[in-house]
Amino acid sequence: MKKIKYYYNTNTLRYEKLETPFRVKLLRIFGFLAAALVTAALISYVAFQFIGSPREKILAQQNTAMKENYKELEEELKSMEKQMKELEKRDNDVYRAIFEANPIPDSARAKELEEKLEIATVERIKDNQLVSSITSTLNNLRSRIAAQRKSYNEVDDLVKNKEKLLAHTPAIQPVSNKDLNRVASGFGYRVDPVYKTTKFHAGLDFSAPQGTPIYATADGTISIAGNTGDGYGNHVIVSHGYGYETLYGHMVRVKARRGQAIKRGEVIGWVGSTGKSTGPHCHYEVHKYGTKINPIYFFFNDLSPEQFDLLLKKAAASNQSLD
């Protein structure tokens, strides 16, 4: 039951019913709502400032969990990078070395991505930097894995072509030399027979009677056959592929013809003394990617270890060359 209020009217000397105007009621309601809103705002501010909202607590828990997960991910990425480096090192130093293939530089493996040396600690980086750090590391690993996969495919092709590679690698002596007494001069600085000065001798001289057969030391294609006026007289150059070339100089007569495909052990000419020569012999050179290297290390198909040691000593003797 609604309570009715009365007041004493001094003018009429009577108790009269108290009636509140609607405008006053409305103002009172607005005042109460405004006070309630201000009070609620103050309470919320104090609570959120010093206590924290439920959402903030959830976000804080999620942030802590994310940092813990990042630490685990960081350790896993470091382990993957270590394994990747080991695979790259093994690829360059073992697999590609076996097949005499050029190693792949790190710049080609990582391409335009720099390899991260270390990841900043979680406490020092912002959330966007955290995501960027993980993304950069993963992109780097993806690039290196793709490069490594390509390298292993190339090594796989090298394995399949190993027999072909061996057939095209110089592996025998260019003249018959069973008693090992035909090496007259070795690779290195020797006395020139014409000028009598010390000059670099870029091959091996095999002394032999004129007309002794000269054999190709590996499969290949004849690139030069004849006298080109460069001191080698009648000579043959064979391109074997895989960076190898061999030269056979001072022939009395050349059998091979330019462009001809030849096999190891096939006769390409006969010993003579044409060009800058002081006696019948075969001047033999081995080139690898244009660099002249010591042929003594390419006789592994027809020499025992003892024979190779003896031939090595004969070739190392300081004497006068025949050309």
Secondary structure, DSSP 8 states (H G I E B T S, - for coil): -----EEEETTTTEEEE----HHHHHHHHHHHHHHHHHHHHHHHHHHHHHT--HHHHHHHHHHHHHHHHHHHHHHHHHHHHHHHHHHHHHIIIIIHHHTT-----HHHHHTTS---S----GGGS-HHHHHHHHHHHHHHHHHHHHHHHHHHHHHHHHHHTHHHHHHTS--S-SS--TTS--EEE-SEEEE-TTT-SEEEE-SEEEE--TT-EEE-SSSEEEEEEEE-SSSS-EEEEEEEETTEEEEEEEEEEE---TT-EE-TT-EEEEEB--SS-SSSEEEEEEEETTEEE-GGGG-TTS--HHHHHHHHHHHTS--B---
